[in-house]
Amino acid sequence: MKALFAALLATALLSLTGCLSYSHKDLAQVEQWPLTAAEQPTQSAYLKVDSQYLFNDQTRAGGFNQANLEKLIVKQYQDSKRFSNVTTAKQNSDLYISVRVSNHERGSIASAVITGATLFVIPGKFSNELSMETTFKDGSGKVLGRIEKSETITTWMQLLLIFALPFNESVDPILDQLTQSSLEEAARQKLI
């Protein structure tokens, strides 16, 4: 009976583990969204979205849901009001834009093992640097310019942080901010 009670208690504790993620707010706020356009947009854009996940600077499998990532980025490009058409389907376009989103996760494996072995009583911490590198090319393939933006997110894992779960920050708004900031910088540099 004691073994059953211990197993149920361990299961309850493991299911009640919590984490708290917060952004460092390093990225400057976009001044105006959608971007101002003096005339009706006439440029079409082909977007190629790529992603990678690194753990302690080593490439690993996993990372972003590619379909969701493309959908988020395409929506921001359409909402910018700078393009007549934005697509991820290969076709002739006025601009060819390559977007690479990277998640550089950093943390200690030993700390994660200790956190897990103590059933999340001893906290663990990881940081994720989300970076977006955007390359703009004209219709003939000539590189017009590159823009890189990044934001850092810190995640704490601990048993009592279950109460912070409803306040956890999603990655989607940060990806939106990275895209908007990249487009704002591209407009400032007259790449779009």
TORNU-988297 format. One record per residue (C-alpha): residue number from 1; x, y, z. Coordinates in steps of 0.2 Angstrom, whole numbers. Example, Ala and Ser with C-alpha at 12.3 -4.5 7.8 and 13.67 -1.06 7.14 Angstrom:
residues 2
[1, [62, -22, 39]]
[2, [68, -5, 36]]
This chain:
residues 192
[1, [0, 0, 0]]
[2, [14, 12, 4]]
[3, [22, 8, -13]]
[4, [6, 13, -22]]
[5, [4, 29, -12]]
[6, [23, 33, -15]]
[7, [20, 30, -34]]
[8, [4, 41, -34]]
[9, [13, 55, -25]]
[10, [28, 54, -37]]
[11, [16, 55, -52]]
[12, [6, 69, -45]]
[13, [23, 79, -41]]
[14, [29, 76, -59]]
[15, [13, 81, -67]]
[16, [13, 97, -56]]
[17, [30, 104, -62]]
[18, [30, 121, -68]]
[19, [41, 133, -78]]
[20, [41, 152, -80]]
[21, [48, 160, -96]]
[22, [51, 178, -99]]
[23, [58, 189, -112]]
[24, [73, 201, -109]]
[25, [64, 214, -120]]
[26, [81, 218, -129]]
[27, [72, 221, -145]]
[28, [67, 239, -148]]
[29, [48, 241, -151]]
[30, [42, 244, -168]]
[31, [38, 263, -170]]
[32, [24, 261, -183]]
[33, [14, 245, -188]]
[34, [9, 243, -202]]
[35, [23, 251, -210]]
[36, [20, 268, -219]]
[37, [19, 267, -238]]
[38, [18, 282, -249]]
[39, [9, 273, -263]]
[40, [0, 257, -267]]
[41, [12, 242, -265]]
[42, [17, 234, -281]]
[43, [31, 223, -276]]
[44, [28, 204, -275]]
[45, [39, 194, -263]]
[46, [43, 176, -262]]
[47, [48, 170, -244]]
[48, [59, 155, -240]]
[49, [58, 152, -222]]
[50, [71, 141, -214]]
[51, [74, 136, -195]]
[52, [87, 128, -185]]
[53, [89, 123, -166]]
[54, [105, 123, -157]]
[55, [108, 117, -139]]
[56, [124, 124, -132]]
[57, [130, 128, -150]]
[58, [128, 111, -156]]
[59, [114, 108, -170]]
[60, [100, 97, -164]]
[61, [84, 90, -171]]
[62, [68, 98, -165]]
[63, [64, 116, -164]]
[64, [50, 125, -172]]
[65, [34, 119, -180]]
[66, [39, 124, -198]]
[67, [21, 126, -205]]
[68, [16, 137, -190]]
[69, [33, 147, -192]]
[70, [29, 150, -210]]
[71, [11, 155, -207]]
[72, [17, 168, -193]]
[73, [30, 176, -204]]
[74, [19, 177, -220]]
[75, [5, 185, -210]]
[76, [17, 199, -204]]
[77, [24, 202, -221]]
[78, [6, 203, -228]]
[79, [1, 215, -213]]
[80, [16, 226, -217]]
[81, [6, 233, -232]]
[82, [22, 234, -242]]
[83, [19, 220, -254]]
[84, [6, 217, -267]]
[85, [8, 198, -265]]
[86, [18, 187, -252]]
[87, [20, 168, -255]]
[88, [30, 154, -250]]
[89, [26, 145, -267]]
[90, [41, 146, -279]]
[91, [36, 158, -292]]
[92, [44, 174, -301]]
[93, [44, 188, -289]]
[94, [51, 206, -288]]
[95, [59, 201, -271]]
[96, [66, 185, -265]]
[97, [67, 185, -246]]
[98, [76, 172, -236]]
[99, [72, 171, -218]]
[100, [82, 160, -206]]
[101, [75, 158, -188]]
[102, [87, 151, -175]]
[103, [84, 145, -158]]
[104, [100, 145, -148]]
[105, [96, 136, -132]]
[106, [109, 137, -118]]
[107, [109, 127, -101]]
[108, [118, 114, -91]]
[109, [114, 96, -93]]
[110, [120, 93, -75]]
[111, [108, 106, -69]]
[112, [93, 98, -79]]
[113, [97, 81, -72]]
[114, [98, 87, -54]]
[115, [81, 96, -57]]
[116, [73, 81, -63]]
[117, [81, 69, -50]]
[118, [74, 80, -36]]
[119, [57, 81, -44]]
[120, [59, 99, -48]]
[121, [62, 104, -30]]
[122, [79, 111, -35]]
[123, [76, 124, -49]]
[124, [84, 123, -66]]
[125, [87, 137, -79]]
[126, [89, 138, -98]]
[127, [90, 153, -109]]
[128, [85, 154, -128]]
[129, [91, 167, -140]]
[130, [79, 168, -154]]
[131, [87, 176, -169]]
[132, [80, 180, -186]]
[133, [92, 183, -201]]
[134, [83, 190, -216]]
[135, [92, 192, -234]]
[136, [84, 202, -247]]
[137, [87, 199, -266]]
[138, [80, 207, -281]]
[139, [72, 198, -295]]
[140, [89, 194, -303]]
[141, [96, 186, -287]]
[142, [107, 201, -282]]
[143, [109, 203, -264]]
[144, [102, 219, -258]]
[145, [105, 218, -240]]
[146, [104, 207, -224]]
[147, [96, 211, -207]]
[148, [98, 201, -191]]
[149, [88, 204, -175]]
[150, [87, 194, -159]]
[151, [78, 192, -143]]
[152, [82, 182, -127]]
[153, [70, 171, -117]]
[154, [75, 164, -100]]
[155, [65, 149, -93]]
[156, [65, 143, -75]]
[157, [59, 126, -70]]
[158, [54, 122, -53]]
[159, [40, 113, -44]]
[160, [32, 128, -36]]
[161, [31, 138, -53]]
[162, [16, 128, -57]]
[163, [6, 144, -51]]
[164, [16, 154, -64]]
[165, [10, 143, -79]]
[166, [-5, 154, -84]]
[167, [7, 169, -86]]
[168, [20, 160, -97]]
[169, [25, 170, -112]]
[170, [22, 162, -129]]
[171, [36, 162, -142]]
[172, [23, 168, -156]]
[173, [22, 186, -151]]
[174, [41, 187, -150]]
[175, [43, 179, -168]]
[176, [30, 193, -173]]
[177, [41, 206, -165]]
[178, [57, 200, -174]]
[179, [48, 200, -191]]
[180, [41, 217, -188]]
[181, [57, 224, -182]]
[182, [66, 216, -197]]
[183, [54, 224, -209]]
[184, [55, 241, -201]]
[185, [74, 240, -203]]
[186, [72, 234, -221]]
[187, [61, 249, -225]]
[188, [73, 261, -216]]
[189, [87, 254, -227]]
[190, [76, 255, -242]]
[191, [77, 237, -246]]
[192, [58, 235, -248]]
